[in-house]
Amino acid sequence: MKTLVSYLAQRPDSSTFFLPQDIERALSELFPQPEALLPKPLKIYPADETQQPILGFPVSESPLLKDLETKLDRWLTEEVTFQVTRATDAKDKAAAAFNIYIGNLMKAAENALMSNLLSDYHAIFWLAHSFDLARHFGSLPRRVSAADTQVGRSLGDTLKYRIFGRWVSETRQQMTELSAKAGSLLEGEEQRGLQFFRLLQDDVLILTEEFVGPDLRELRSFLNGYLRRDFQSFRDSFERLRTTAADLMQRERNFRAALPLFGANPDQGVTLALLLDPRFENFLFDHPMAQNAVTREEREQFQLIARRVREFAVLNQLRRGIVWTNTLPDGEVVSADRRSATTYSRSTRPMDFGKPGVVDPMIHRFGMIYDMSAFSETLGRIRRGGGKEEIRSYRQMLVFQRKLDAIAQRHLLQFEKFLGDGAFYTTRRALRLVRAAVEIQRFYTEMKRKGFAFNKGLRIALNYGYYRLLPMKTAAESSERITEFYGPGIVELSRLTTGKSNREIDEIASFLVQHGYDQSKVQQFFAPLRGADVIDHTQHAREYYAYLDANGHLVNEGIVGSTSFLQELSNELQAEAQQLYRARTPYGNFVAFKPAITDVELIGARLLGSVSLKGLDRIEVGEIVPFAANEVEELTPIDVPELFIMLLRQEFHHEADEQSPAFERHHTTTRERLIGSEIVICVRTTPTDADDEVLIGEWDPSSDDVRRPLRLPRGDFQRLFSLRGELSPETLEGKKDLVREMYERLSARAANPALAFGPYREGEYDSYVLGDVVEKL
């Protein structure tokens, strides 16, 4: 209700028909449960999401709506011909055109209704189609006059509402049958859609008039053709009523003093909005001067028409809130109005009524979850400390949450869910999320210094993933819905936060003992795994840290992000032309940038590696660390225009090279292993420039073909595979595992046909085979 009132208050034409202070009361008077019946406007963000969003309904200018308008126009053309000529062949043509139009209309309405669980798609569909209905029904008197001037002059308005009546009768019956058919699936939701549809039909004006102005002259056709009243008589009584109210305001002090009680300003005179207000009408009609000016019948007629006009005003403002859009091939959402060159946020999901489901419930968002370490353990300790300790910790948590709310509001984060020991936030920009995460971490440090009870640590995870929207009711009696996030994105975040890849060994051992297994045998069974989780004491010396232990498990006691998040962060840093730096620290090398946060000199990131999280495929993760002044041993600006994500990969591979052992221990134990396929690399013998082609693929000696080939410019090849200088067996020997890993990733996305190896081996290329050893052919 609040959103609806705010939307109507912002619309410039609302003040013509409503007193600004009485919009909420007017909605309650005009519509039963308006918050449930009327569609709620949505926030539509411009391309620059730092700007204020507008309220409205983003609708795609789909071919289906245009096709419906074409079929509607064809039917009305045939119907007007029949109504004027009454010819049998014209009747058949009109009936055929009508059946085609109604059939397509009901298919579109059914799609919108069946998708209505997620949002008010059904209501918005009818508002969108009402543009065409109002325009074409409104032009019917002119069409009739064009076909026969005499008939148009005498029966134009009557025929308009006769044809409209046929449309109402048929669509009402069809929609009733459709709702009954959908009832078993929608469980009552179809009744809400049907109620709104009938509201549009009962108002009449919204489907037959595009606009009603303050002088009400657009009501001529409605009064003459639908109510069968003389429009001029209505205009005369309306003017008498207006004049009487103005005279009373000038002559009677008490009458003038009463106007502020209705929310009107006496200095503005008697406005149309005041005359249409039912409370003012009752007050005015009780006065003898008003009763003498207009008859009882005229007063009743005016009250009836006033209600219709106010209903039309609300519905028309909702209709005019539709923002017509087009989505370009690159995903950019632009206004379909040629007069407006507005570009909207790429996260905007316009409603396409020609698409099954109208809107795909899958969305992409930047997500953040924070989690307090040892939260349950701390709560137990607080409970044992007594009531005073519980109250103290509760007050501290209130302060902490209020500060987090302020941080989220400042960085435009959307709070989605409280998780007890943490919370889930989303936003549309990676940089916002990074800055907010750093500020939350710094405030947590400040709270710990002040004696925060939950002081065991704070873990934060960031990602960019896809979610699906799950609408849920807030209460059985309420029509209000909240939308919950559901899908792999939130699962990935929760796993990244805790860092758990599987159940801890101790948990599994305890579980087995509790279920009757002998404790000594369980300990003997797990003995080989004792010490598998190796602590990195260098990392643990920091207040906040994240790393992969010797067993490949993620240890997160700081801020971690998925590579999909780091990729999007890289794109934003490139778009903002941010200066990047290499930052050397005792516990790792980082690629950093200046974040414009008070007391934070740099924010650095580094790749940690690939980790297997419970229930998910292996994903690459990175650590994000804020640095204050003088916390970095060596800081070097990066002058080469490289992408942030590419620099992270280069640093990661460089560290891997430095940490790899100079030799491998040889064991006498015989082991079996899977021998990987041989990789072949072909480069020109005498390279001319960085655009020379390099071929890499899997060599099949039996057919002498290169399978899953990739052909890359030499410069891109060297950057992607972290190779510098001239290629040789010696340089490739130290990089063969990294080359194989990167090739597997790149070739998994390609489906190129095999190439003959002979022309490369015998031509102007040097060929290298990467097997157990690197050889030059």
Sequence and secondary structure as in RCSB ss.txt:
>XXXX:A:sequence
MKTLVSYLAQRPDSSTFFLPQDIERALSELFPQPEALLPKPLKIYPADETQQPILGFPVSESPLLKDLETKLDRW
LTEEVTFQVTRATDAKDKAAAAFNIYIGNLMKAAENALMSNLLSDYHAIFWLAHSFDLARHFGSLPRRVSAADTQ
VGRSLGDTLKYRIFGRWVSETRQQMTELSAKAGSLLEGEEQRGLQFFRLLQDDVLILTEEFVGPDLRELRSFLNG
YLRRDFQSFRDSFERLRTTAADLMQRERNFRAALPLFGANPDQGVTLALLLDPRFENFLFDHPMAQNAVTREERE
QFQLIARRVREFAVLNQLRRGIVWTNTLPDGEVVSADRRSATTYSRSTRPMDFGKPGVVDPMIHRFGMIYDMSAF
SETLGRIRRGGGKEEIRSYRQMLVFQRKLDAIAQRHLLQFEKFLGDGAFYTTRRALRLVRAAVEIQRFYTEMKRK
GFAFNKGLRIALNYGYYRLLPMKTAAESSERITEFYGPGIVELSRLTTGKSNREIDEIASFLVQHGYDQSKVQQF
FAPLRGADVIDHTQHAREYYAYLDANGHLVNEGIVGSTSFLQELSNELQAEAQQLYRARTPYGNFVAFKPAITDV
ELIGARLLGSVSLKGLDRIEVGEIVPFAANEVEELTPIDVPELFIMLLRQEFHHEADEQSPAFERHHTTTRERLI
GSEIVICVRTTPTDADDEVLIGEWDPSSDDVRRPLRLPRGDFQRLFSLRGELSPETLEGKKDLVREMYERLSARA
ANPALAFGPYREGEYDSYVLGDVVEKL
>XXXX:A:secstr
 HHHHHHHHHSTTHHHHS GGGHHHHHHHHSSSHHHHS   EEE BSSTTS  EEEEEEE  HHHHHHHHHHHHH
HHHHHHHHHH  HHHHHHHHHHHHHHHHHHHHHHHHHHHTTTTS HHHHHHHHHHHHHHHHHHTHHHHHHHH HH
HHHHHHHHHHHHHHHHHHHHHHHHHHHHHHHHHHHHTTHHHHHHHHHHHHHHH HHHH S   TT GGGHHIIII
IS   HHHHHHHHHHHHHHHHHHHHH HHHHHHGGGGT  GGG S HHHHH HHHHHHHHTSHHHHHHS HHHHH
HHHHHHHHHHHHHHHHHHHHTEEEEEE TTS EEES TT   EE TT   B TTSTTSS SEEEEEEEEEEETTH
HHHHHHHHHH HHHHHHHHHHHHHHHHHHHHHHHHTT EEEEE SSEEEEEES HHHHHHHHHHHHHHHHHHHHT
T S  S EEEEEEEEEEEEEEEES SS   EEEEEESHHHHHHHHHHH  SS  HHHHHHHHHHTT  HHHHHHH
HGGGTT S   HHHHTSSSEEEE TTS EEEESEEEEHHHHHHHHHHHHHTT   EEEEETTEEEEEE   BTTB
 EEEEEEEEEE  TTS  EEEEEEEEE TT  SEEEE  S   HHHHHHHHHHHHHHHHS SS    SS      
   EEEEEESS  STT EEEEEEEETTTTEEEEEEEEEHHHHHHHTT  SS  HHHHHTTHHHHHHHHHHHHHT 
    EESHHHHHTTEEEEEESSSEEE 
